[in-house]
Amino acid sequence: MRIAIIGTGYVGLVTGACLADFGHVVTCVDKDPVKIEALLAGRMPIYEPGLEDLVARNVREARLSFTAELAPAVREADAVFVAVGTPSRRGDGHADLSYVYGAAREIAVAVAGFTVVVTKSTVPVGTGDEVERIIRETRPDADIAVVSNPEFLREGAAIEDFKRPDRIVIGIEDERARAVMAEVYRPLYLNQGPLLFTQRRTSELIKYAANAFLATKITFINEMADLCEKVGANVQDVAHGIGLDKRIGSKFLHAGPGFGGSCFPKDTLALMRTGQGHGVPLRLVEAVVGVNDARKTAMARKIVSAFDGDVSGRTIALLGLTFKPNTDDMRESPSIPIVYALLDKGARIRAYDPQGMDEARKVLGEVDYRSSAYDCIDGADAAVIVTEWDEFRALDLDRVKRLLAEPRIIDLRNIYRPEEMARRGFRYESVGRRAVNAGA
């Protein structure tokens, strides 16, 4: 099939590359000429493991191409995927749908013959109805079907998630679209990818409901971590104990500094606003949003408390800046409020991240960026593990202790064992577990 992807951000580029790898002929369109120029030169605008090789292979096989010209790509396409950004709108938290609606108007002008227009972007309930209205108003004779097909990709594991999905949700109102979408995803039948066809509005809501539920699990275990610290329990054992219950499951029960990234923060906020707009306040979702926002600044206070309440003039080394490992995404990362809170308290901040420092420079203030974890902690008064990159999981702790001005580690991801840190002579604090003051 011939497929056009509108938008070459995270979702659009991964979707386009994977569909091309299935054998479809895919054209990715973006208005940003700099981004298109980079892609044509083989340079990826995002970091995602395996993506660069996947793109290069499919470009070489003439199944994947990039252009700034929307009309020719849409005119020849059997299906057009809209994968543009839907950021939170400033001021009210609603999803900003201006890019989606703008794409719909351009598609309407260019479309030729029966075409399925697929909303891949995360959009509130009813967006597909409006996209269809815009297209039909702009081009009354357009023969189109608008479909909702939300993505469920984890940054850092997106290619695997696309090729071996738990489910593929497709919301349709036109039965002709069912055959087209079944053909788009036919290669996944070999991997038993389950297609779930629903009404369009139901599909739109499934995406938000899924993200809100996962965000709730994270928020729940973070609150349990706070209680564990007060009562002397171990949150990792609590998480393991409840996660063994198949009704609960072990995933997304890792205590830490709060969730970030491009999905959970904006999607929980958008779902909350949707509920309020329809007179159905979603109190659990509202609580999740509030608790998670507060948690990030609470982590900064945790770091300050490790210095008996005074970090003025102290050098603090942050290991990890992105919201999770295996990505360069800094959107809503817990590191951002942590850095600014520590700077406000007079601390000097050093930082190292394996992939995220270029993006971090765009959003963080007075930070001394270093070339490695050991360079970052050399002479610092404390090391703070903010993101659980693999290279931080097996640091040479004897070397770390020699390099630090004081043997103090604050581990916001619980990647080390308190008993080991005590044996090594560290002052060690983690999340939801007893502190170790062996170096005191």
Secondary structure by P-SEA (a helix, b strand, c coil): cbbbbccccaaaaaaaaaaaaaccbbbbbbccaaaaaaaaaccccccccaaaaaaaaaaaacccccccccaaaaaaccbbbbbcccccccccccccaaaaaaaaaaaaaccccbbbbbcccccccaaaaaaaaaaaaaccccbbbbbbbbbbccccaaaaaaacccbbbbbbccaaaaaaaaaaacccccccbbbbbccaaaaaaaaaaaaaaaaaaaaaaaaaaaaaaaacccaaaaaaaaaacccccccccccccccccccaaaaaaaaaaaaaaacccaaaaaaaaaaaaaaaaaaaaaaaaaaccccccbbbbbcccccccccccccccaaaaaaaaaaaabbbbbbcccccaaaaaacccccccccccccccccccccccccccccccccaaaaaaaacccbbbbbccccccaaaaaaaccccccccbbbbcccc
